[in-house]
Amino acid sequence: MVGWTTVPVKREVVLNQGVVVCHIELDEAGLGEVSGYIFMDGNPVKDARVYLMVHYQYKHGKSDHNGFYTFTEVPSGETEVTVTCYSDGNRTLFELENQPESLAVIGAGYIALELAQAYHRFGTKVKLIHRSERVLSTQTSDISDELTKHLSDEGIEIHLNTKVKKISRTDENTILITAEENGKEVQFRVSHILIAAGIDANTANLGLEILGVNLDKAGSVIVNEKQETNIGHVYAIGDCTNTPSFVYTAAAEGKTAALNAIMNKDATMDYQGLPWVVFTDPQVAGAGIDEKEAIKEGIPYETSTVYLKDVPRSIAARDTRGFIKLIRNTETDELLGIRVVAPEGGELVMQASLAIKYGIKVEEIANSLHPYLTLSEGVKLASITFKKDIKELSCCAV
Ligand SMILES: Cc1cc2nc3c(=O)[nH]c(=O)nc-3n(C[C@H](O)[C@H](O)[C@H](O)COP(=O)(O)OP(=O)(O)OC[C@H]3O[C@@H](n4cnc5c(N)ncnc54)[C@H](O)[C@@H]3O)c2cc1C
């Protein structure tokens, strides 16, 4: 169990009688992205860039035309604004002193799903509320359906096709969410809310427009493979750019930018076969492209899916949740992508990532020796079953 400690932002507001300036872009339902800074005596004491909010309550706030709510002279002991925020990594949400009794998670991307399941397993009653018809909606429906089944089976309440209309507080411990689920009005009562409906790059107010740095429509800094912007001496890396948003890509981009900017090298980023993992249980993981992307890119493809009920390791471990799917180019036999839903399935994607990056053919994977009773044998099985029915195979996938 993770320890729960007091939320720093709230404590600072109440004890220091400070000023909170939060940029809150709320829609009429009271939902939206929050970003902002905490100022005490005119000084920013904590960068409180907030893109996810667990719970908020505000009274007497004055809004200027830009949607900046300014709260001044908060009397000691009285909470004019409570912004319990999840910022700068994974700290604050897990530092709540009291475990939420119930939590509505709005959104169903990887952050929403990981945290919904984590809180559910802490013992919090979790409701996942999502406006689309599928969780992880950027993935194909077989992935969404498989994960939804396992999350529902363990007791997470999932409301798809559900659009939040209004959030109000009925008493100190209860937040009432009014929503439209499949066109019908529904109400949910919870103690806390986590909004995990996406992030935008925090590039406003940096004066980038003065330099003339190009941003895309979402406000991300446009960079090339050397991490250069359109302005010669300005480089950008990480989540604020138009590149994949992961901690390991951010680190590699930082190294690339430093080599180019400081050491005059010609370093470049290569995202081919990029591996990624959603840390739910079972995990969802992938590398390379999927069917949708193959169609978009006009690549002839076929898929092969092996269910874990047919993988010896999973049978022995008595955990057969999920599947391994490979996508191959039917003309060249090159591996295009892998998608996995499996316990610890993230461990599988690196062999596929390397195969994709270095053009290894599916037949070569099928002919490679994989140790018996490892999950990785499932990748070999999926390679073989492009051409053979799994029921025809004898021991050790031959
Ligand atoms: C809940 C959650 C789970 C995640 N899990 C994973 C995972 O398992 N694996 C993974 O690879 N990635 C994960 N990510 C994504 C990963 O955290 C980000 O991709 C990564 O942190 C990006 O690094 P960054 O340096 O670009 O940005 P950040 O880590 O966000 O760092 C940006 C820094 O800039 C500071 N800053 C912002 N604005 C200003 C300003 N105006 N002036 C000065 N400083 C400023 C911020 O305070 C912050 O310290 C997760 C993200 C979240 C939210």
The ligand as an SDF file (V2000), in Angstrom:
LIG
                    3D

 53 58  0  0  0  0  0  0  0  0999 V2000
    0.7530    9.4390  -14.8030 C   0  0  0  0  0  0  0  0  0  0  0  0
    1.8170    9.3420  -15.8180 C   0  0  0  0  0  0  0  0  0  0  0  0
    2.4610    8.1370  -15.9870 C   0  0  0  0  0  0  0  0  0  0  0  0
    3.4490    8.0230  -16.9290 C   0  0  0  0  0  0  0  0  0  0  0  0
    4.0610    6.8280  -17.0700 N   0  0  0  0  0  0  0  0  0  0  0  0
    5.0550    6.7020  -17.9400 C   0  0  0  0  0  0  0  0  0  0  0  0
    5.7530    5.4760  -18.0780 C   0  0  0  0  0  0  0  0  0  0  0  0
    5.4610    4.5040  -17.4040 O   0  0  0  0  0  0  0  0  0  0  0  0
    6.7580    5.3970  -18.9800 N   0  0  0  0  0  0  0  0  0  0  0  0
    7.0950    6.4680  -19.7430 C   0  0  0  0  0  0  0  0  0  0  0  0
    8.0190    6.3430  -20.5360 O   0  0  0  0  0  0  0  0  0  0  0  0
    6.4470    7.6550  -19.6520 N   0  0  0  0  0  0  0  0  0  0  0  0
    5.4400    7.7980  -18.7730 C   0  0  0  0  0  0  0  0  0  0  0  0
    4.7870    8.9880  -18.6570 N   0  0  0  0  0  0  0  0  0  0  0  0
    5.1590   10.0830  -19.5640 C   0  0  0  0  0  0  0  0  0  0  0  0
    6.4190   10.7540  -19.0470 C   0  0  0  0  0  0  0  0  0  0  0  0
    6.2380   11.1330  -17.7020 O   0  0  0  0  0  0  0  0  0  0  0  0
    6.6940   11.9770  -19.9020 C   0  0  0  0  0  0  0  0  0  0  0  0
    6.7160   11.6150  -21.2550 O   0  0  0  0  0  0  0  0  0  0  0  0
    8.0610   12.5620  -19.5240 C   0  0  0  0  0  0  0  0  0  0  0  0
    8.0600   12.9380  -18.1740 O   0  0  0  0  0  0  0  0  0  0  0  0
    8.3570   13.7640  -20.4080 C   0  0  0  0  0  0  0  0  0  0  0  0
    9.5190   14.3740  -19.9460 O   0  0  0  0  0  0  0  0  0  0  0  0
    9.7190   15.9270  -20.1600 P   0  0  0  0  0  0  0  0  0  0  0  0
   11.0540   16.2300  -19.5690 O   0  0  0  0  0  0  0  0  0  0  0  0
    9.4590   16.2870  -21.5750 O   0  0  0  0  0  0  0  0  0  0  0  0
    8.5570   16.6270  -19.3470 O   0  0  0  0  0  0  0  0  0  0  0  0
    8.2830   16.6420  -17.7980 P   0  0  0  0  0  0  0  0  0  0  0  0
    8.7600   15.3960  -17.1310 O   0  0  0  0  0  0  0  0  0  0  0  0
    6.8380   17.0170  -17.6780 O   0  0  0  0  0  0  0  0  0  0  0  0
    9.2130   17.7950  -17.2820 O   0  0  0  0  0  0  0  0  0  0  0  0
    8.9570   19.1370  -17.6620 C   0  0  0  0  0  0  0  0  0  0  0  0
    9.5200   20.0180  -16.5690 C   0  0  0  0  0  0  0  0  0  0  0  0
    9.4390   21.3600  -17.0180 O   0  0  0  0  0  0  0  0  0  0  0  0
    8.9350   22.1600  -15.9730 C   0  0  0  0  0  0  0  0  0  0  0  0
    8.2660   23.3300  -16.5870 N   0  0  0  0  0  0  0  0  0  0  0  0
    7.0910   23.3660  -17.2390 C   0  0  0  0  0  0  0  0  0  0  0  0
    6.8370   24.6200  -17.6520 N   0  0  0  0  0  0  0  0  0  0  0  0
    7.8720   25.3770  -17.2590 C   0  0  0  0  0  0  0  0  0  0  0  0
    8.1970   26.7540  -17.3750 C   0  0  0  0  0  0  0  0  0  0  0  0
    7.3910   27.6130  -17.9980 N   0  0  0  0  0  0  0  0  0  0  0  0
    9.3650   27.1830  -16.8340 N   0  0  0  0  0  0  0  0  0  0  0  0
   10.1970   26.3030  -16.2110 C   0  0  0  0  0  0  0  0  0  0  0  0
    9.9530   25.0050  -16.0740 N   0  0  0  0  0  0  0  0  0  0  0  0
    8.7930   24.5520  -16.5800 C   0  0  0  0  0  0  0  0  0  0  0  0
    7.9790   21.2370  -15.2390 C   0  0  0  0  0  0  0  0  0  0  0  0
    7.7930   21.6660  -13.9140 O   0  0  0  0  0  0  0  0  0  0  0  0
    8.7110   19.9210  -15.2900 C   0  0  0  0  0  0  0  0  0  0  0  0
    9.5950   19.7840  -14.2140 O   0  0  0  0  0  0  0  0  0  0  0  0
    3.8080    9.1410  -17.7210 C   0  0  0  0  0  0  0  0  0  0  0  0
    3.1610   10.3630  -17.5400 C   0  0  0  0  0  0  0  0  0  0  0  0
    2.1850   10.4640  -16.5950 C   0  0  0  0  0  0  0  0  0  0  0  0
    1.5100   11.7900  -16.4140 C   0  0  0  0  0  0  0  0  0  0  0  0
  1  2  1  0
  2  3  1  0
  2 52  2  0
  3  4  2  0
  4  5  1  0
  4 50  1  0
  5  6  2  0
  6  7  1  0
  6 13  1  0
  7  8  2  0
  7  9  1  0
  9 10  1  0
 10 11  2  0
 10 12  1  0
 12 13  2  0
 13 14  1  0
 14 15  1  0
 14 50  1  0
 15 16  1  0
 16 17  1  0
 16 18  1  0
 18 19  1  0
 18 20  1  0
 20 21  1  0
 20 22  1  0
 22 23  1  0
 23 24  1  0
 24 25  2  0
 24 26  1  0
 24 27  1  0
 27 28  1  0
 28 29  2  0
 28 30  1  0
 28 31  1  0
 31 32  1  0
 32 33  1  0
 33 34  1  0
 33 48  1  0
 34 35  1  0
 35 36  1  0
 35 46  1  0
 36 37  1  0
 36 45  1  0
 37 38  2  0
 38 39  1  0
 39 40  1  0
 39 45  2  0
 40 41  1  0
 40 42  2  0
 42 43  1  0
 43 44  2  0
 44 45  1  0
 46 47  1  0
 46 48  1  0
 48 49  1  0
 50 51  2  0
 51 52  1  0
 52 53  1  0
M  END
$$$$
